[in-house]
Amino acid sequence: MAVPYPTPAAYHSRLVPESARWLLAKGRIQEAEVIVQQAAKTNGVTLPDKVFESLEENPVPQEKIGAICSATTLLRRTLIIFFNW
């Protein structure tokens, strides 16, 4: 059965910005800064011009999937979630 009108999910990507945390993890610092500045303006908060200045000098380290196996507690929790799923 075809939907005669666009679903709300079709508009979701246009209305909701990407997560600033996700953008920082991907190294897209300028885009994350724009989103944080927009959120601050909406909330009536004043932020410095360069919020993520220190991140530009020190990039965010990327974690590897093998890091799960290095910590026993994290590995145990991951396996419990896996089996519960």
C-alpha positions in Angstrom: 0.0 0.0 0.0 1.5 3.3 -1.1 1.5 6.3 1.3 -0.2 9.2 -0.5 1.7 11.8 1.5 5.3 12.2 2.7 6.0 10.6 6.0 7.4 12.6 8.9 10.7 10.7 8.6 11.2 12.2 5.2 11.5 15.6 6.8 13.6 14.5 9.8 17.0 14.8 8.1 16.2 18.4 6.9 14.9 19.6 10.3 17.2 18.0 12.8 20.9 18.8 12.5 23.6 16.1 12.9 24.9 15.4 16.3 27.8 17.7 17.3 29.4 14.8 19.1 29.2 12.6 16.0 30.7 15.4 13.8 33.6 15.8 16.3 34.3 12.1 16.3 34.5 12.2 12.5 36.8 15.2 12.6 34.3 17.7 11.1 35.1 20.4 13.7 33.8 23.4 11.8 30.4 21.8 11.2 30.1 20.8 14.8 31.0 24.4 15.9 28.2 25.8 13.7 25.6 23.5 15.2 26.8 24.3 18.8 26.7 28.0 18.1 23.1 27.7 16.7 22.0 25.8 19.7 23.6 28.4 22.0 21.8 31.2 20.1 18.5 29.4 20.4 19.0 29.0 24.1 20.1 32.6 24.6 23.7 31.6 25.7 26.8 33.5 24.5 29.8 31.3 23.6 33.3 32.3 22.4 33.8 32.5 18.7 36.1 29.4 18.6 34.5 26.9 20.9 36.5 23.9 19.7 39.8 25.7 19.2 41.8 23.3 21.4 40.4 20.3 19.3 41.8 21.8 16.1 45.3 21.6 17.7 44.8 18.2 19.3 42.6 16.0 17.1 40.2 13.5 18.8 41.8 10.0 18.9 39.9 7.3 17.0 39.2 4.1 18.9 39.5 0.7 17.4 37.0 -2.1 17.7 39.8 -4.2 19.4 39.7 -1.9 22.4 36.6 -3.8 23.5 38.7 -6.9 24.1 41.4 -5.1 26.1 39.1 -4.3 29.0 37.5 -7.3 30.6 34.5 -5.4 32.0 33.7 -3.8 28.7 34.1 -7.2 26.9 31.8 -8.9 29.4 29.1 -6.2 29.0 29.4 -6.3 25.3 28.9 -10.1 25.2 25.9 -9.8 27.6 24.3 -7.3 25.3 25.1 -9.4 22.2 23.4 -12.5 23.7 20.4 -10.6 25.0 19.9 -9.1 21.5 
